Amino acid sequence: MADSNQAGAPIKGIDQLVEYFEAGCTPREQWKVGVEYEQPVVYTATGQAVAYEGPSGIEELLSFFAREFGWTPIEEGGQVIALHDDRASITLEPGGQFELSGATLPSLHQAENELNRHLEQVSRAGRELGLSFLGLGISPKTPLPQMPWMPKRRYRVMREFMRRTGTLGHRMMQQTATVQSNFDYSSEADALAKFRVAMAVAPLLVAVSANSPVVDSRPSGYRSYRAHVWSDTDPDRCGYLPFVFNSNSFFASYTDYALDVPMYFVLRGENCVDSEGMTFRQFMQKGVAGEQATMDDWTYHLSTVFPEVRLKNWIEARSADNQPPQLMLATPALLKGLLYDDDCLLAAWDLLKDWPLDHLAELHENAARLALSARVKTHTLGRYGLELLEIAREGLKRQAGANPKAIDGQGRDETRHLDSLEELLAAGRCPADEIIELWEGPWSGNVDRLISQANCAH
């Protein structure tokens, strides 16, 4: 931010919050893409979720990465809770899901190189520590009451908060895993255009990535149980934002939305000050325990709202299940193709604007249960997916003409990252469909067979 040296000073007015989003505007020639990958971690011998402490625990896993691969530890309360290097970070979700937050990079080819390096490190750590890193959207075996909690102060507060806001918040925190894509914008109008397309297409992302049909060692009744979990986590901060389809002042509208989301707490040093259920708007007006709202508080608060698409200094698409390695870059590629070419962005919106945009939450739930066979008006999501895939292919081809880094060492553009997705869409299948068939067939309902196949650390 331009005024980052004032980030700890009290906020002067709402205009300052809007300016935060304006400061994120990035010239087209500097646009990049960032991908984040969360993986459930289990003990290979038992398939149970990994505790923080103890032999081959998450604490030892982080130490292994620091010792063997040169990552720098980050501590909280004397315990290692994250790692970073010069460009990326590794963090922990509440149930020990292992998350690589990748660098922002000029092309998906570079993101692929980064992912491959991470998977090599994960494979070595898994072999030496007896751990499996799962290419699934949810931890499938350990029942929720037996899931571990990671020792982060933020999670202790969220844990209690979510007891009051829905029935599935703890499942979201402890069991689910996603692949998240991050994109730049050049102006408020560009941000709105991209945000609308990303939010409208979110149910399709749910459907094509659905990869969490088994939880607590039994079928969930959903192809993406992870997506269903978000529907009953916290209605104040999750789901779809209908106002974006009617907004003309997008940054101000999103600011108003976030201002009225209840806060988890106010962070001061290592202390979490009880926010007493206040919204951020009330915090600005009244303060909390003598503390006044700052821009640091605002940026932190924005990370605690969880709509299907989220706005910060960039746009985050959050709707995909974690995938097996060959599919991890598929949804980022689809979105990059749609969002980073003006004509393709318009073509995508022309297709999506006739969807029932006031009922995306209902479509989301249908996609979570039925995946690509869920229907929008008279067609399936799978059929719409094929049309959007072609638009995305054209978008990636056009981007290659302006970005030499979008061509890999073998002369291929980024469209190759859509190939696996095209196979799924052409067959009308998602990853969960294969799991269900094997579960009902040769696996005979054995969750350990699922864990063995889903292990990315082979």
SEGU-494211 format. One record per residue (C-alpha): x, y, z; residue in one letter; residue number from 1. Coordinates in steps of 0.02 Angstrom, whole numbers, plus 50000, padded with zeros to 5 digits. Each point is the difference from the previous one (the first is absolute). Last residue first. Example, Ala and Ser with C-alpha at 12.3 -4.5 7.8 and 13.67 -1.06 7.14 Angstrom:
<sites>
+-------+-------+-------+-----+-----+
:    c1 :    c2 :    c3 : res :   n :
+-------+-------+-------+-----+-----+
: 50684 : 49947 : 50357 :   S :   2 :
: 49931 : 49828 : 50033 :   A :   1 :
+-------+-------+-------+-----+-----+
</sites>
This chain:
<sites>
+-------+-------+-------+-----+-----+
:    c1 :    c2 :    c3 : res :   n :
+-------+-------+-------+-----+-----+
: 50235 : 47902 : 49838 :   H : 458 :
: 49971 : 50162 : 50093 :   A : 457 :
: 49841 : 50052 : 49909 :   C : 456 :
: 49899 : 49867 : 50092 :   N : 455 :
: 49825 : 49990 : 49925 :   A : 454 :
: 50012 : 49817 : 49949 :   Q : 453 :
: 50057 : 49944 : 50174 :   S : 452 :
: 49871 : 50108 : 50086 :   I : 451 :
: 49859 : 49929 : 49895 :   L : 450 :
: 50055 : 49822 : 50034 :   R : 449 :
: 50007 : 50043 : 50186 :   D : 448 :
: 49818 : 50055 : 49990 :   V : 447 :
: 49943 : 49823 : 49961 :   N : 446 :
: 49821 : 50010 : 49934 :   G : 445 :
: 50015 : 49844 : 49893 :   S : 444 :
: 50157 : 50069 : 49914 :   W : 443 :
: 49966 : 49898 : 49843 :   P : 442 :
: 49826 : 50070 : 49967 :   G : 441 :
: 49898 : 50125 : 50103 :   E : 440 :
: 50154 : 50095 : 50054 :   W : 439 :
: 50078 : 49982 : 49827 :   L : 438 :
: 49847 : 50076 : 49917 :   E : 437 :
: 49986 : 50136 : 50132 :   I : 436 :
: 50184 : 50047 : 49981 :   I : 435 :
: 49983 : 50008 : 49811 :   E : 434 :
: 49851 : 50117 : 50015 :   D : 433 :
: 50091 : 50107 : 50129 :   A : 432 :
: 50130 : 50054 : 49872 :   P : 431 :
: 49863 : 50082 : 49894 :   C : 430 :
: 49914 : 49925 : 49848 :   R : 429 :
: 49900 : 50063 : 49853 :   G : 428 :
: 50115 : 49903 : 49883 :   A : 427 :
: 50042 : 50153 : 49896 :   A : 426 :
: 50012 : 50103 : 50159 :   L : 425 :
: 50124 : 49882 : 50080 :   L : 424 :
: 50109 : 49985 : 49845 :   E : 423 :
: 49995 : 50190 : 49979 :   E : 422 :
: 50064 : 50023 : 50177 :   L : 421 :
: 50149 : 49889 : 49967 :   S : 420 :
: 50042 : 50102 : 49845 :   D : 419 :
: 49979 : 50171 : 50080 :   L : 418 :
: 50181 : 50015 : 50059 :   H : 417 :
: 50052 : 49974 : 49820 :   R : 416 :
: 49917 : 50166 : 49959 :   T : 415 :
: 50146 : 50088 : 50084 :   E : 414 :
: 50104 : 50007 : 49841 :   D : 413 :
: 50118 : 49866 : 49936 :   R : 412 :
: 50170 : 50036 : 49922 :   G : 411 :
: 50089 : 49857 : 50088 :   Q : 410 :
: 50085 : 50114 : 50126 :   G : 409 :
: 49834 : 50078 : 50047 :   D : 408 :
: 49909 : 50145 : 49918 :   I : 407 :
: 49903 : 50114 : 50119 :   A : 406 :
: 50166 : 50079 : 50048 :   K : 405 :
: 50003 : 50085 : 49830 :   P : 404 :
: 49844 : 50100 : 50050 :   N : 403 :
: 49905 : 50098 : 49867 :   A : 402 :
: 49965 : 49861 : 49876 :   G : 401 :
: 49980 : 49874 : 50140 :   A : 400 :
: 49854 : 50101 : 50068 :   Q : 399 :
: 49904 : 49972 : 49839 :   R : 398 :
: 50019 : 49812 : 50012 :   K : 397 :
: 49947 : 50004 : 50183 :   L : 396 :
: 49842 : 50095 : 49957 :   G : 395 :
: 49956 : 49885 : 49857 :   E : 394 :
: 50015 : 49851 : 50113 :   R : 393 :
: 49894 : 50089 : 50132 :   A : 392 :
: 49860 : 50030 : 49875 :   I : 391 :
: 50006 : 49817 : 49950 :   E : 390 :
: 49993 : 49948 : 50183 :   L : 389 :
: 49851 : 50113 : 50028 :   L : 388 :
: 49902 : 49906 : 49866 :   E : 387 :
: 50052 : 49831 : 50070 :   L : 386 :
: 49951 : 50055 : 50175 :   G : 385 :
: 49828 : 50053 : 49941 :   Y : 384 :
: 49971 : 49821 : 49945 :   R : 383 :
: 50066 : 49931 : 50164 :   G : 382 :
: 49892 : 50119 : 50101 :   L : 381 :
: 49853 : 49915 : 49919 :   T : 380 :
: 49877 : 50087 : 49886 :   H : 379 :
: 49817 : 50054 : 50006 :   T : 378 :
: 50009 : 50131 : 50139 :   K : 377 :
: 50164 : 49963 : 50086 :   V : 376 :
: 50005 : 49815 : 50040 :   R : 375 :
: 50108 : 49894 : 50113 :   A : 374 :
: 50076 : 49857 : 49900 :   S : 373 :
: 50174 : 50073 : 50019 :   L : 372 :
: 50004 : 49981 : 50190 :   A : 371 :
: 49843 : 49920 : 50071 :   L : 370 :
: 50014 : 50037 : 50187 :   R : 369 :
: 50119 : 50148 : 50007 :   A : 368 :
: 49931 : 50064 : 49835 :   A : 367 :
: 49824 : 49997 : 50070 :   N : 366 :
: 50061 : 50095 : 50154 :   E : 365 :
: 50087 : 50130 : 49892 :   H : 364 :
: 49845 : 50018 : 49891 :   L : 363 :
: 49900 : 50041 : 50156 :   E : 362 :
: 50131 : 50126 : 50056 :   A : 361 :
: 50003 : 50073 : 49824 :   L : 360 :
: 49816 : 50045 : 50010 :   H : 359 :
: 50001 : 50186 : 49965 :   D : 358 :
: 50118 : 49969 : 49854 :   L : 357 :
: 49877 : 49884 : 49913 :   P : 356 :
: 50113 : 49982 : 49847 :   W : 355 :
: 49971 : 50123 : 49858 :   D : 354 :
: 50155 : 50101 : 50044 :   K : 353 :
: 50110 : 49846 : 49983 :   L : 352 :
: 50013 : 49986 : 49811 :   L : 351 :
: 50025 : 50186 : 49965 :   D : 350 :
: 50113 : 50006 : 50152 :   W : 349 :
: 50115 : 49869 : 49923 :   A : 348 :
: 50002 : 50091 : 49834 :   A : 347 :
: 50042 : 50164 : 50087 :   L : 346 :
: 50145 : 49922 : 50094 :   L : 345 :
: 50054 : 49917 : 49838 :   C : 344 :
: 50005 : 50168 : 49912 :   D : 343 :
: 50096 : 50083 : 50142 :   D : 342 :
: 50129 : 49862 : 50022 :   D : 341 :
: 50064 : 49962 : 50176 :   Y : 340 :
: 49839 : 49938 : 50081 :   L : 339 :
: 49939 : 49852 : 49898 :   L : 338 :
: 50167 : 49919 : 49960 :   G : 337 :
: 50065 : 50033 : 50174 :   K : 336 :
: 49842 : 49922 : 50072 :   L : 335 :
: 50016 : 49839 : 49901 :   L : 334 :
: 50186 : 49989 : 50037 :   A : 333 :
: 49973 : 50024 : 50188 :   P : 332 :
: 49866 : 49864 : 49989 :   T : 331 :
: 50118 : 49876 : 49917 :   A : 330 :
: 50159 : 50036 : 50098 :   L : 329 :
: 49973 : 49868 : 50134 :   M : 328 :
: 49932 : 49872 : 49877 :   L : 327 :
: 50153 : 49890 : 49970 :   Q : 326 :
: 50046 : 50015 : 50184 :   P : 325 :
: 49838 : 49926 : 50068 :   P : 324 :
: 49881 : 50140 : 50048 :   Q : 323 :
: 49950 : 50111 : 50146 :   N : 322 :
: 49819 : 50049 : 49977 :   D : 321 :
: 49967 : 50159 : 49902 :   A : 320 :
: 49894 : 50149 : 50056 :   S : 319 :
: 50125 : 50128 : 50065 :   R : 318 :
: 50035 : 50125 : 49861 :   A : 317 :
: 50103 : 50143 : 50072 :   E : 316 :
: 50005 : 50172 : 49920 :   I : 315 :
: 50145 : 50118 : 50038 :   W : 314 :
: 50039 : 50140 : 50121 :   N : 313 :
: 49866 : 49912 : 50103 :   K : 312 :
: 49837 : 49938 : 49925 :   L : 311 :
: 49928 : 49827 : 50032 :   R : 310 :
: 49905 : 49880 : 49888 :   V : 309 :
: 49900 : 49859 : 50079 :   E : 308 :
: 49976 : 50115 : 50150 :   P : 307 :
: 50114 : 49971 : 50150 :   F : 306 :
: 50026 : 50154 : 50108 :   V : 305 :
: 50144 : 49981 : 50123 :   T : 304 :
: 50137 : 50059 : 49883 :   S : 303 :
: 49910 : 50167 : 49979 :   L : 302 :
: 50011 : 50022 : 50189 :   H : 301 :
: 50190 : 49990 : 49993 :   Y : 300 :
: 50007 : 50136 : 49867 :   T : 299 :
: 49883 : 50107 : 50104 :   W : 298 :
: 50092 : 49974 : 50165 :   D : 297 :
: 50164 : 50049 : 49917 :   D : 296 :
: 49908 : 50152 : 49932 :   M : 295 :
: 49965 : 50050 : 50180 :   T : 294 :
: 49845 : 49992 : 50112 :   A : 293 :
: 50020 : 50076 : 50173 :   Q : 292 :
: 50039 : 49901 : 50158 :   E : 291 :
: 49933 : 50055 : 50170 :   G : 290 :
: 49918 : 49833 : 50034 :   A : 289 :
: 49921 : 50003 : 49827 :   V : 288 :
: 49972 : 50158 : 49899 :   G : 287 :
: 49832 : 50088 : 49986 :   K : 286 :
: 49973 : 50059 : 49821 :   Q : 285 :
: 50137 : 49904 : 49910 :   M : 284 :
: 49959 : 49842 : 50100 :   F : 283 :
: 49817 : 50023 : 49959 :   Q : 282 :
: 50040 : 50000 : 49814 :   R : 281 :
: 50114 : 49850 : 50024 :   F : 280 :
: 49852 : 49904 : 50072 :   T : 279 :
: 50001 : 49974 : 50186 :   M : 278 :
: 49974 : 49830 : 50083 :   G : 277 :
: 50096 : 50050 : 50156 :   E : 276 :
: 50161 : 50026 : 49899 :   S : 275 :
: 50098 : 49903 : 50132 :   D : 274 :
: 50182 : 50058 : 49990 :   V : 273 :
: 50116 : 49867 : 49930 :   C : 272 :
: 50175 : 50027 : 50069 :   N : 271 :
: 50162 : 49959 : 49910 :   E : 270 :
: 50026 : 50179 : 49945 :   G : 269 :
: 49827 : 50077 : 49999 :   R : 268 :
: 49874 : 49902 : 49897 :   L : 267 :
: 49818 : 50051 : 50014 :   V : 266 :
: 49879 : 49854 : 50001 :   F : 265 :
: 49883 : 49895 : 49893 :   Y : 264 :
: 49914 : 50148 : 49921 :   M : 263 :
: 49818 : 50003 : 49948 :   P : 262 :
: 49972 : 50041 : 49815 :   V : 261 :
: 49919 : 50171 : 49976 :   D : 260 :
: 50156 : 50091 : 49942 :   L : 259 :
: 50037 : 49860 : 49875 :   A : 258 :
: 49839 : 50033 : 49903 :   Y : 257 :
: 50020 : 50189 : 50004 :   D : 256 :
: 50179 : 49981 : 49935 :   T : 255 :
: 49940 : 49884 : 49862 :   Y : 254 :
: 49874 : 50132 : 49946 :   S : 253 :
: 50130 : 50140 : 50007 :   A : 252 :
: 50122 : 49900 : 49895 :   F : 251 :
: 49864 : 49953 : 49876 :   F : 250 :
: 49922 : 50169 : 49968 :   S : 249 :
: 49883 : 49948 : 49859 :   N : 248 :
: 49929 : 49848 : 50087 :   S : 247 :
: 49855 : 49894 : 49939 :   N : 246 :
: 50085 : 49831 : 49973 :   F : 245 :
: 50119 : 50032 : 50144 :   V : 244 :
: 49852 : 50021 : 50119 :   F : 243 :
: 49959 : 49814 : 49990 :   P : 242 :
: 50151 : 49953 : 50108 :   L : 241 :
: 50012 : 49811 : 50012 :   Y : 240 :
: 50050 : 49890 : 50147 :   G : 239 :
: 50089 : 50038 : 50162 :   C : 238 :
: 50021 : 50144 : 50123 :   R : 237 :
: 49833 : 50032 : 50083 :   D : 236 :
: 49930 : 49829 : 49953 :   P : 235 :
: 50130 : 49909 : 50106 :   D : 234 :
: 50043 : 49816 : 49972 :   T : 233 :
: 49841 : 49924 : 49929 :   D : 232 :
: 50022 : 50015 : 49811 :   S : 231 :
: 50190 : 49984 : 50017 :   W : 230 :
: 49979 : 49817 : 50046 :   V : 229 :
: 49910 : 49965 : 49837 :   H : 228 :
: 50153 : 50053 : 49900 :   A : 227 :
: 50111 : 49883 : 50102 :   R : 226 :
: 49873 : 49860 : 49977 :   Y : 225 :
: 50038 : 50011 : 49816 :   S : 224 :
: 49927 : 49844 : 49919 :   R : 223 :
: 49869 : 49999 : 50133 :   Y : 222 :
: 49906 : 49861 : 50089 :   G : 221 :
: 50141 : 49996 : 50129 :   S : 220 :
: 50058 : 49823 : 49969 :   P : 219 :
: 50083 : 49924 : 50153 :   R : 218 :
: 50169 : 50002 : 50087 :   S : 217 :
: 49963 : 50161 : 50097 :   D : 216 :
: 49991 : 50087 : 49831 :   V : 215 :
: 49989 : 49931 : 49823 :   V : 214 :
: 49940 : 50095 : 49846 :   P : 213 :
: 50135 : 50134 : 50002 :   S : 212 :
: 50066 : 50028 : 49824 :   N : 211 :
: 49883 : 50116 : 49907 :   A : 210 :
: 50116 : 50101 : 49886 :   S : 209 :
: 49883 : 50010 : 49849 :   V : 208 :
: 49846 : 50033 : 50107 :   A : 207 :
: 50069 : 50126 : 50124 :   V : 206 :
: 50084 : 50096 : 49859 :   L : 205 :
: 49833 : 50000 : 49909 :   L : 204 :
: 49916 : 50069 : 50156 :   P : 203 :
: 50132 : 50140 : 50004 :   A : 202 :
: 49966 : 50060 : 49822 :   V : 201 :
: 49888 : 50143 : 50055 :   A : 200 :
: 50125 : 50053 : 50134 :   M : 199 :
: 50151 : 50000 : 49884 :   A : 198 :
: 49903 : 50088 : 49861 :   V : 197 :
: 49937 : 50136 : 50117 :   R : 196 :
: 50170 : 50022 : 50083 :   F : 195 :
: 50086 : 50021 : 49832 :   K : 194 :
: 49882 : 50135 : 49940 :   A : 193 :
: 50004 : 50086 : 50169 :   L : 192 :
: 50190 : 50000 : 50010 :   A : 191 :
: 50011 : 50068 : 49822 :   D : 190 :
: 49881 : 50142 : 50042 :   A : 189 :
: 50097 : 50040 : 50159 :   E : 188 :
: 50162 : 50001 : 49902 :   S : 187 :
: 50145 : 49889 : 49945 :   S : 186 :
: 49957 : 49836 : 50086 :   Y : 185 :
: 50112 : 49859 : 50061 :   D : 184 :
: 49957 : 49817 : 50027 :   F : 183 :
: 50010 : 49869 : 50137 :   N : 182 :
: 49949 : 49817 : 49987 :   S : 181 :
: 49956 : 49884 : 50145 :   Q : 180 :
: 50017 : 49811 : 50004 :   V : 179 :
: 49901 : 49935 : 50147 :   T : 178 :
: 50003 : 49893 : 50157 :   A : 177 :
: 49867 : 49957 : 50130 :   T : 176 :
: 50019 : 49905 : 50164 :   Q : 175 :
: 50040 : 50112 : 50146 :   Q : 174 :
: 49933 : 50173 : 49961 :   M : 173 :
: 49855 : 49955 : 49888 :   M : 172 :
: 49950 : 49856 : 50112 :   R : 171 :
: 50005 : 50118 : 50148 :   H : 170 :
: 49886 : 50122 : 49911 :   G : 169 :
: 49869 : 49868 : 49957 :   L : 168 :
: 49854 : 50039 : 50116 :   T : 167 :
: 49990 : 50188 : 49981 :   G : 166 :
: 50043 : 50166 : 50084 :   T : 165 :
: 50008 : 49969 : 50187 :   R : 164 :
: 50128 : 49858 : 50014 :   R : 163 :
: 50095 : 50095 : 49868 :   M : 162 :
: 50058 : 50132 : 50123 :   F : 161 :
: 50076 : 49871 : 50117 :   E : 160 :
: 50110 : 49923 : 49866 :   R : 159 :
: 50036 : 50170 : 49923 :   M : 158 :
: 50080 : 50057 : 50163 :   V : 157 :
: 50110 : 49846 : 50019 :   R : 156 :
: 50040 : 50008 : 49814 :   Y : 155 :
: 50070 : 50176 : 50010 :   R : 154 :
: 50111 : 49950 : 50147 :   R : 153 :
: 50085 : 49866 : 49895 :   K : 152 :
: 50039 : 49831 : 50080 :   P : 151 :
: 49930 : 49884 : 49864 :   M : 150 :
: 49845 : 49902 : 50046 :   W : 149 :
: 49990 : 49812 : 49974 :   P : 148 :
: 49851 : 49903 : 49932 :   M : 147 :
: 49928 : 49872 : 50121 :   Q : 146 :
: 49830 : 50083 : 50023 :   P : 145 :
: 49989 : 50021 : 49809 :   L : 144 :
: 50021 : 49816 : 49959 :   P : 143 :
: 50168 : 49955 : 49920 :   T : 142 :
: 49979 : 49915 : 49832 :   K : 141 :
: 49970 : 50111 : 49849 :   P : 140 :
: 50098 : 50161 : 50025 :   S : 139 :
: 49913 : 50112 : 49874 :   I : 138 :
: 50028 : 50069 : 49825 :   G : 137 :
: 50117 : 49859 : 49952 :   L : 136 :
: 50176 : 49988 : 49930 :   G : 135 :
: 50063 : 49933 : 50166 :   L : 134 :
: 50171 : 50022 : 50079 :   F : 133 :
: 50053 : 49836 : 50080 :   S : 132 :
: 50122 : 49991 : 50145 :   L : 131 :
: 50128 : 49870 : 50055 :   G : 130 :
: 50133 : 50127 : 50047 :   L : 129 :
: 50133 : 49955 : 49873 :   E : 128 :
: 49884 : 49954 : 49857 :   R : 127 :
: 49880 : 50145 : 50029 :   G : 126 :
: 50141 : 50126 : 50016 :   A : 125 :
: 50074 : 49941 : 49836 :   R : 124 :
: 49833 : 50007 : 49911 :   S : 123 :
: 49956 : 50171 : 50072 :   V : 122 :
: 50166 : 50070 : 49939 :   Q : 121 :
: 49971 : 49931 : 49826 :   E : 120 :
: 49821 : 50066 : 50006 :   L : 119 :
: 50064 : 50173 : 50045 :   H : 118 :
: 50124 : 50001 : 49856 :   R : 117 :
: 49863 : 49944 : 49882 :   N : 116 :
: 49886 : 50139 : 50062 :   L : 115 :
: 50133 : 50133 : 49970 :   E : 114 :
: 50034 : 49935 : 49826 :   N : 113 :
: 49813 : 49997 : 49966 :   E : 112 :
: 49983 : 50180 : 50060 :   A : 111 :
: 50138 : 50045 : 49878 :   Q : 110 :
: 49902 : 49918 : 49860 :   H : 109 :
: 49842 : 50086 : 50063 :   L : 108 :
: 50077 : 50166 : 49955 :   S : 107 :
: 50060 : 50168 : 50066 :   P : 106 :
: 50014 : 49942 : 50181 :   L : 105 :
: 49929 : 50049 : 50169 :   T : 104 :
: 50091 : 49885 : 50121 :   A : 103 :
: 49912 : 49847 : 50066 :   G : 102 :
: 49905 : 49982 : 50161 :   S : 101 :
: 50038 : 49818 : 50039 :   L : 100 :
: 49878 : 49932 : 50127 :   E :  99 :
: 50013 : 49846 : 50111 :   F :  98 :
: 49833 : 49958 : 50079 :   Q :  97 :
: 50035 : 49983 : 50186 :   G :  96 :
: 49821 : 50011 : 50060 :   G :  95 :
: 50003 : 50190 : 50020 :   P :  94 :
: 50085 : 50036 : 49833 :   E :  93 :
: 50188 : 50006 : 50007 :   L :  92 :
: 50116 : 50112 : 49901 :   T :  91 :
: 50138 : 49982 : 49872 :   I :  90 :
: 50061 : 50159 : 49919 :   S :  89 :
: 50065 : 50062 : 49833 :   A :  88 :
: 50123 : 50127 : 49929 :   R :  87 :
: 50163 : 50012 : 50099 :   D :  86 :
: 49961 : 49850 : 50109 :   D :  85 :
: 49867 : 49979 : 50131 :   H :  84 :
: 49944 : 49879 : 50134 :   L :  83 :
: 49851 : 49988 : 50119 :   A :  82 :
: 49943 : 49952 : 50176 :   I :  81 :
: 50164 : 49969 : 50090 :   V :  80 :
: 49966 : 50010 : 50187 :   Q :  79 :
: 50070 : 50127 : 50124 :   G :  78 :
: 49836 : 50094 : 50016 :   G :  77 :
: 49994 : 50024 : 49813 :   E :  76 :
: 50148 : 49952 : 49895 :   E :  75 :
: 50045 : 50020 : 49817 :   I :  74 :
: 50131 : 49880 : 49934 :   P :  73 :
: 50109 : 50041 : 49848 :   T :  72 :
: 49997 : 49868 : 49861 :   W :  71 :
: 50170 : 49928 : 49954 :   G :  70 :
: 49945 : 49835 : 49925 :   F :  69 :
: 50066 : 49869 : 50121 :   E :  68 :
: 50001 : 50092 : 50166 :   R :  67 :
: 49852 : 50116 : 49975 :   A :  66 :
: 49893 : 49869 : 49913 :   F :  65 :
: 50043 : 49873 : 50134 :   F :  64 :
: 49959 : 50124 : 50138 :   S :  63 :
: 49829 : 50028 : 49922 :   L :  62 :
: 49970 : 49812 : 49995 :   L :  61 :
: 50058 : 49982 : 50181 :   E :  60 :
: 49870 : 50127 : 50056 :   E :  59 :
: 49869 : 49915 : 49891 :   I :  58 :
: 50030 : 49837 : 50090 :   G :  57 :
: 50119 : 49863 : 49946 :   S :  56 :
: 50027 : 49953 : 50183 :   P :  55 :
: 49897 : 50113 : 50115 :   G :  54 :
: 49923 : 50172 : 49987 :   E :  53 :
: 49888 : 50078 : 49867 :   Y :  52 :
: 49889 : 49848 : 49975 :   A :  51 :
: 49986 : 49914 : 49832 :   V :  50 :
: 49830 : 49943 : 49935 :   A :  49 :
: 49976 : 49811 : 50000 :   Q :  48 :
: 50041 : 49892 : 49849 :   G :  47 :
: 50078 : 49871 : 50115 :   T :  46 :
: 50173 : 49957 : 49932 :   A :  45 :
: 50013 : 50149 : 49883 :   T :  44 :
: 49964 : 50125 : 50138 :   Y :  43 :
: 49889 : 50133 : 49926 :   V :  42 :
: 50022 : 50173 : 49923 :   V :  41 :
: 49857 : 50093 : 49915 :   P :  40 :
: 50067 : 50108 : 49858 :   Q :  39 :
: 49972 : 50185 : 49968 :   E :  38 :
: 50066 : 50078 : 49839 :   Y :  37 :
: 50012 : 50187 : 49966 :   E :  36 :
: 50024 : 50072 : 49826 :   V :  35 :
: 50060 : 50173 : 49948 :   G :  34 :
: 49980 : 50079 : 49829 :   V :  33 :
: 50086 : 50155 : 49930 :   K :  32 :
: 49951 : 50163 : 49920 :   W :  31 :
: 50145 : 50121 : 49976 :   Q :  30 :
: 49969 : 50041 : 49816 :   E :  29 :
: 49818 : 50032 : 50043 :   R :  28 :
: 50042 : 50140 : 50121 :   P :  27 :
: 49951 : 49960 : 50181 :   T :  26 :
: 49858 : 50075 : 50103 :   C :  25 :
: 50023 : 49941 : 50179 :   G :  24 :
: 50012 : 50178 : 50069 :   A :  23 :
: 49818 : 50024 : 49949 :   E :  22 :
: 49953 : 49859 : 50118 :   F :  21 :
: 50083 : 50086 : 50148 :   Y :  20 :
: 49926 : 50166 : 49942 :   E :  19 :
: 49828 : 49933 : 50046 :   V :  18 :
: 50057 : 49979 : 50179 :   L :  17 :
: 50069 : 50177 : 50005 :   Q :  16 :
: 49835 : 50066 : 49935 :   D :  15 :
: 49919 : 49922 : 50154 :   I :  14 :
: 50083 : 50128 : 50112 :   G :  13 :
: 50152 : 50050 : 50102 :   K :  12 :
: 50063 : 49826 : 50045 :   I :  11 :
: 50113 : 50000 : 50152 :   P :  10 :
: 50186 : 49979 : 49962 :   A :   9 :
: 50079 : 49828 : 49981 :   G :   8 :
: 49992 : 49996 : 49810 :   A :   7 :
: 50070 : 50177 : 49988 :   Q :   6 :
: 50165 : 49948 : 49919 :   N :   5 :
: 49893 : 49898 : 49879 :   S :   4 :
: 49929 : 50162 : 49927 :   D :   3 :
: 50029 : 49953 : 49817 :   A :   2 :
: 49944 : 49822 : 50034 :   M :   1 :
+-------+-------+-------+-----+-----+
</sites>
